[in-house]
Amino acid sequence: MASITSGCNDVDRFSTRPDEAYCGAITLGSPFREGLSPRVQMRLTLDASLLDSDLPPGRLWTFEAATQTRPERRLLDGAALRPIRPLAHDALSHFEMGDGRERNTLFAVSPSDPAEEAMLAFLSLRSDRGVEVRLVRAGSEAQEAGEGRRTVFGMFSLTRREGQCGF
């Protein structure tokens, strides 16, 4: 196990400085998006040295600009990437998502609206120095469940930038 751990600890280069963030937009293709607008953008701050700790290694924000029919929306507003402790002892903590991904991790995140249910955030640290984030929530099939219980799936491709991504 020590050889696996030492090889995986070479991810500190993915950590953002206080004046940086990973920024990007949702993947537009409908197979990669459900319950989220094609206008949603994401920001991620990350301390990769905390990926294997009990502390949140980063935070997520989403932003969707207002339209004529919908006000500005922030599904996630600085949501902490919450470690799921039992995963550290499960094979799922070592899942693979294909070539070009150096490390994959799984966290829980809470929406800014406390009435909405939590989601899973799958992070993939990519060999091109970018980060992919997939947000996943299984929704309720009941029509009366409301927006806070809708199915959510979105894949975001993020690149490191100076600043706060404009939101």
C-alpha positions as CSV (number, residue, x, y, z in Angstrom):
1,M,0.0,0.0,0.0
2,A,2.9,2.4,0.7
3,S,4.0,2.3,-3.0
4,I,0.5,3.2,-4.2
5,T,0.3,6.0,-1.7
6,S,3.6,7.6,-2.5
7,G,2.8,7.5,-6.2
8,C,-0.5,9.2,-5.6
9,N,0.9,12.0,-3.4
10,D,2.5,13.7,-6.4
11,V,-0.7,15.8,-7.0
12,D,0.2,18.9,-4.9
13,R,0.8,20.7,-8.2
14,F,-3.0,20.7,-8.6
15,S,-3.4,22.9,-5.6
16,T,-4.6,26.5,-6.3
17,R,-3.1,29.6,-4.7
18,P,-5.4,32.2,-3.1
19,D,-5.4,34.2,-6.3
20,E,-6.3,31.2,-8.5
21,A,-9.2,28.9,-9.2
22,Y,-10.1,26.2,-11.7
23,C,-12.8,27.6,-14.0
24,G,-14.9,26.1,-16.7
25,A,-18.4,25.5,-18.1
26,I,-20.7,22.5,-18.2
27,T,-20.3,20.1,-21.1
28,L,-23.0,21.0,-23.5
29,G,-24.0,17.6,-24.9
30,S,-27.3,16.5,-23.5
31,P,-25.9,13.0,-22.7
32,F,-23.5,14.7,-20.3
33,R,-26.1,17.0,-18.7
34,E,-29.4,16.6,-16.9
35,G,-31.1,19.0,-14.5
36,L,-28.6,21.7,-15.3
37,S,-28.7,24.5,-17.8
38,P,-26.2,24.7,-20.6
39,R,-25.2,28.1,-19.3
40,V,-23.8,26.8,-15.9
41,Q,-20.2,27.6,-15.0
42,M,-18.1,26.2,-12.2
43,R,-15.2,27.4,-10.0
44,L,-13.1,25.1,-7.9
45,T,-10.4,25.9,-5.3
46,L,-8.3,23.0,-4.2
47,D,-5.6,22.0,-1.7
48,A,-4.5,18.7,-3.1
49,S,-2.4,17.9,0.0
50,L,-5.7,17.3,1.8
51,L,-7.2,14.8,-0.7
52,D,-6.5,11.8,1.6
53,S,-7.4,13.6,4.9
54,D,-10.7,14.0,6.8
55,L,-10.7,17.8,6.0
56,P,-12.4,19.3,2.9
57,P,-9.7,19.7,0.3
58,G,-11.6,22.4,-1.6
59,R,-14.7,24.2,-2.5
60,L,-17.1,24.4,-5.4
61,W,-19.2,27.2,-6.8
62,T,-21.6,27.2,-9.7
63,F,-23.1,30.2,-11.5
64,E,-25.8,30.6,-14.1
65,A,-26.5,34.1,-15.4
66,A,-30.0,35.4,-15.2
67,T,-32.3,35.2,-18.3
68,Q,-35.6,36.9,-19.0
69,T,-37.4,33.9,-17.5
70,R,-35.1,32.9,-14.6
71,P,-33.0,34.9,-12.0
72,E,-29.3,34.3,-11.5
73,R,-28.8,30.9,-9.9
74,R,-26.0,29.5,-7.7
75,L,-26.6,25.8,-7.0
76,L,-23.3,25.6,-5.2
77,D,-21.9,28.6,-3.3
78,G,-18.6,27.7,-1.8
79,A,-19.7,24.1,-1.1
80,A,-17.1,22.2,0.8
81,L,-15.8,19.0,-0.8
82,R,-16.8,16.7,2.1
83,P,-14.7,13.5,2.4
84,I,-16.8,10.3,2.7
85,R,-14.7,8.5,5.4
86,P,-15.7,4.9,4.8
87,L,-14.4,5.2,1.2
88,A,-10.9,5.3,2.4
89,H,-11.3,1.6,3.3
90,D,-13.2,0.6,0.1
91,A,-12.0,-0.3,-3.4
92,L,-14.2,2.5,-4.7
93,S,-11.6,4.9,-3.4
94,H,-9.3,3.7,-6.2
95,F,-11.7,3.9,-9.1
96,E,-10.4,4.5,-12.6
97,M,-12.0,6.8,-15.2
98,G,-9.8,6.2,-18.3
99,D,-6.5,7.4,-19.7
100,G,-5.3,10.9,-19.0
101,R,-6.5,11.0,-15.4
102,E,-3.9,10.9,-12.7
103,R,-6.2,10.7,-9.7
104,N,-9.9,10.3,-9.2
105,T,-11.7,11.1,-5.9
106,L,-15.3,11.3,-4.7
107,F,-16.8,13.8,-2.3
108,A,-20.2,14.9,-1.0
109,V,-21.3,18.5,-1.6
110,S,-24.3,20.4,-0.3
111,P,-26.3,22.9,-2.4
112,S,-26.6,26.5,-1.3
113,D,-30.3,26.0,-0.8
114,P,-30.7,23.8,2.4
115,A,-34.0,22.4,1.0
116,E,-32.1,20.7,-1.8
117,E,-30.5,17.3,-1.3
118,A,-26.8,16.7,-1.3
119,M,-24.9,15.6,-4.4
120,L,-21.7,13.6,-5.2
121,A,-18.8,15.3,-6.8
122,F,-16.4,13.1,-8.7
123,L,-13.0,14.9,-9.3
124,S,-10.5,13.7,-11.8
125,L,-7.1,15.3,-11.8
126,R,-6.0,15.2,-15.5
127,S,-2.5,14.7,-16.9
128,D,-3.0,18.0,-18.9
129,R,-3.1,19.8,-15.5
130,G,-6.9,20.4,-15.8
131,V,-9.6,19.0,-13.5
132,E,-12.9,17.3,-14.4
133,V,-15.8,17.5,-12.0
134,R,-19.0,15.5,-12.4
135,L,-22.0,16.5,-10.2
136,V,-24.4,13.6,-9.6
137,R,-27.7,13.4,-7.7
138,A,-30.3,10.7,-8.2
139,G,-33.7,12.5,-8.2
140,S,-37.1,11.5,-7.0
141,E,-39.5,10.1,-9.6
142,A,-42.4,11.7,-7.8
143,Q,-43.8,14.7,-9.7
144,E,-44.4,16.6,-6.5
145,A,-40.7,16.1,-5.4
146,G,-39.8,19.6,-6.5
147,E,-36.6,21.1,-7.9
148,G,-34.5,20.3,-4.9
149,R,-34.9,16.6,-5.5
150,R,-34.5,16.6,-9.3
151,T,-31.9,14.4,-11.0
152,V,-28.6,16.3,-11.5
153,F,-25.8,15.2,-13.8
154,G,-23.2,17.6,-15.1
155,M,-19.7,17.2,-16.3
156,F,-17.4,20.2,-16.1
157,S,-13.9,20.6,-17.7
158,L,-11.9,23.1,-15.6
159,T,-8.6,24.8,-16.2
160,R,-6.5,26.8,-13.7
161,R,-6.8,30.6,-14.0
162,E,-5.9,33.7,-12.1
163,G,-8.8,35.3,-10.3
164,Q,-12.2,34.0,-9.4
165,C,-13.6,33.0,-12.8
166,G,-15.7,36.2,-13.1
167,F,-18.2,35.1,-10.4
